[in-house]
C-alpha cells in the first residue's frame, strides 16, 4: 500500500474548497464545478499542473464553441449532446487532450441544462474555469522544493561511497578475507540513492532547467554504486592461497578514487592511471596455478569496473551545459 501524502490531500482539498467558496460568494449557479476543476488540474509538479491547465483551457474553449454550434442547430436535447460527445472525444484523443474531457463535458452540460448561451451565463462559465484553474496554479506555490534535502542526501551518499571504497582498499591490502562483511553496506546506499532520485525527479519536473542535473547526477552515482557492487562480488571470490597480481596498484587506485568521490574532477588522471595498470596487467606472466588464474581474472574484472567508475563521471560532466556545469562546480566550493 502506498503511503498517503497527507499534505497533498490537505492542499488539494483546501484549494478546491476555496475555489467553490469564491464562486458561491460571487453567486455563480454551478459553483461546485470550480472545485472539481481545481481538483482535476492539481498535479504532482508545477510543470505538470501548468501543462494541464493550458490543455483544459484549450479544451474548454473548444467545447463551448462546439456546444454553441450543436445546441443552436440541433437543439438543447439528447441528440445534440450525443453528437457533442462523439466529436469531443474524437478530437480529444487525436490531440492528446483526453485528460481534459471530463471537466469540459461537465461544464458544457450546464448550457444544456439551462438552455441558454446568454452573455452573462457564458461569462459565468468561463469564470468557473478561470477560478478553478487559478486556484490549482496557486496551490503550486506550496509544492515542496526538495533541493536542500537532495544536496544533503548527496553529501551522505558520497561519504558512504568513499567509506566503502576506503574499506575495500584496506581489506585488499591487509585482510582480503574480510571483504564479505561489506554485504550489508549496499542496501542502505541503494535505498538512499533511490529516495534521492525520487525527490530529484519531482524537482526536475519544473521550468528550471538547472535542477535537471540532479537527476542525471544521481543516475551517475547509481551506476557507480552498481559498479562498486560488482567489484565487491569479484573481490569476495579472491583465492587466499594465491598472490593477487598488482595488489599495490589496485590498493592505490581505490584510495585515489575514494579521495576524489566528492570532488568535481580528477577522473582524467584516474583513467590514465588505470590504463597504465591495465598495460602492466597485459605484461604479466601466464598463471601457473588455478588460484593464480582465478585471481588474475578477478583483477582484470576489477580494473574494468574501476575504469567504468571513472568513465561514468567523465561522461556525466561532459554532457552538462555551461550553466549546469557552473552550478555543478559551485556545489563543491
Secondary structure by P-SEA (a helix, b strand, c coil): ccccaaaaaaaaaaaaaaaaaaaaaacccaaaaaaaaaaaaccccaaaaaaaaaaaaaaaaaaaaaaaaaaaaccccaaaaaaaaaaaaaaaaaaccccaaaaaaaaaaaaaaaccccaaaaaaaaaaaaaaaaaaaaaccccccaaaaaaaaaaaaaaaaaaaaaaaaaaaacccccccccccccaaaaaaaaaaaaaaaaaacccccccaaaaaaaaaaaaaaaaaaaaaaaaaaccccccccaaaaaaaaaaaaaaacccccaaaaaaaaaaaaaaaaaaccccccaaaaaaaaaaaaaaaaaaaaaaaaaaaaaaccaaaaaaaaaaac
